[in-house]
């Protein structure tokens, strides 16, 4: 059985990393997996880049630019430019050998000029079983990746808050209707969601409500993401031993408002006021400079973009807790990675985050948007009488629920079921 996974990115972004980790897990389990991406980040067995020659790479860049430019006339402002995808531009993936030779097609995150709606229709019409793992809400909305409280997708999009002129028959409505038309032909489509939260959102939608949905979490190599000594982790990152506890914040884009750094900043001020004896230092990794960094009451160390897995592992192990104040999220890789490293997580009770954190056992869950409760969570972890127990419980959860063999076998069983149905 040959399976081809399709993902815009290879080792960039949370969805690209999640797709690559699944590809590796499938191959370790004996599956015949190919991962088709826009371009390889680095050579890897079974990974095929759509853009290989210089000309193909130029055309890939052009597709990305055209895809983004197609939305500019409609966007409310620049802040939403990368939060909505009309999917009018894409490559002809249906003619690629990796697609033609596959027994099962497995879509992941395919936006930004990789797969257009026209291309999606061709894949649906191929007659092959199609699995679609959702990494955000885009598959069942009129174009937004996260609805941010809007529920139009349950009936029909229109009057979209991301658009400059939100009217009943706006761009979101047209994209929604085009998706609806495509999905009418999807007789062999099965949806996978990494979180139960996203499954419920998809089931409530008009676009995907009629399709079977299975929840399978993201995975990772727990021989790589594992506990190491805190002092060793600090030395690897070049961190001086100040004796302070450390709080870690990380994201692909730390300036994305959805990731909630401003709530973390507010929580730190509250922590400083109500627990003055706690004097943590703050570690931040990811793209972009956090906007309140200079105003924080504690020292902050910007680790930048960490591309080496050993450095990422060191960052989790150097910290006493990971802080995830996301306002909306599916199943963040940062939480999955932190748990595997045995580092407790403090976050908001939103999306799939509560499915990974057992409150007061492996971390702390706070009400969404409450900086006061987030500060309580930081204090709880930093004052915990037995932090070793909490770290052990986090690691044990990852071993039970997120192991490569567990996740790979769940997918292989699904592929076999679809092939024989």
Secondary structure, DSSP 4 states (H G I P E B T S, - for coil): -EEEEEES-SSSHHHHHHHHHHHHHHHHTT-EEEEEESS-SS--TTEEES--SHHHHHHHHHHHHHHHHHHHTTBSSGGGTTSB--------GGGSHHHHT-SEEEE---TTTTS-HHHHHHHHTT-SEEEEEESSSGGGSSSBS--TT--GGGT---S-TTBTT--TTSHHHHHHHHHHHHHTT-TTEEEEESSHHHHHHHHTSTTTTTS-EEE------TTTS----HHHHHHHTT----S--EEEEEEEETT-GGG-HHHHHHHHHHHHHH-TT---EEEEEEES--TTGGG-SS-EEEEE---SHHHHHHHHHH-SEEEE--SS-SS-HHHHHHHHTT--EEEES-TTGGGT--BTTTEEEE-TT-HHHHHHHHHHHHT-TTHHHHHHHHHHHHHHHS-HHHHHHHHHHHHHHHHH-
